[in-house]
Amino acid sequence: MATTYPIHSSSAVPASETEVVQSSYTLLKYAYGLVPIIAGADKFTNLIVNWEEYLNPMIPQILHVAPHPFMLVVGVIEIIAGLLVFAKPRIGGFIVMAWLLGIALQLVIWGRHFDVAIRDTVMALGALTMARLAPFARMTDDMSTPDRRVT
C-alpha cells in the first residue's frame, strides 16, 4: 500500500471537530462582519459600484425619498449590521441573513439582477451558518481556557 503525504500543511486533517468549528466560525465572522461594513461605506462613495442601479425604483417611490439619500441610510444600516456581527455574532448573523434575503427579494420582485439575488440568497445561508455556529464556537473558547475546562 502506498503512503501519501500532504503537499501543504493546510491540507492536513484538522486536529478535531472543535478546531473545524472554531476556524469555520472565525472565517465566517470576519467575512460577514467586514463585507457589510465595506459595502455600507461604499454607499457613500460608489467606488465599487453605483448602488442605485440595484435599487428597485418602487422602494423610493413608496417611501417618498430620493434614491441617493435612501442608499446613504442603507449604508449606515449595513455598517451597523457589520459591527453587530463582530460584537454579537449570533444576533448579527441573523440580521445580516434577513438583510441579504430582503435585498434578494426586492430584486426578484423588480425582475432584474437575478444573479445578484441568487448570490445574496447563498450569502444569507452563510450568515445563517455563522449565526448557528456562534454558540458552539463560544463553547470551544470557554473549554480551551484552563480554569474553565470541563473534565
Summary of the structure (lengths in Angstrom):
residues: 151
radius of gyration: 19.7
end to end distance: 39.5
largest distance: 72.2
contacts: 417
relative contact order: 0.13
helix: 77%
strand: 0%
